[in-house]
Amino acid sequence: MLIIPVKDGENIDRALKRFKRKFDKTGTMRQLRSRQHFTKPSVERRAQVQKAQYIQHLRDQEDI
């Protein structure tokens, strides 16, 4: 459970922004979305390899 202390006279928008930032850092929504369906371990590994290849390709393009 996230607790965001709101200081006296603090703008509610600012407190809401802090809550959203803290919520994003916990990764709760990402975890919920990934649990909606089962993904085989081989498919997960393949996706990781493809992502790594894509990132490496971008880094190689940056060096050129």
Secondary structure, DSSP 4 states (H G I P E B T S, - for coil): ----PPPTT--HHHHHHHHHHHHHHHTHHHHHHHTTS---HHHHHHHHHHHHHHHHHHHHHHH-
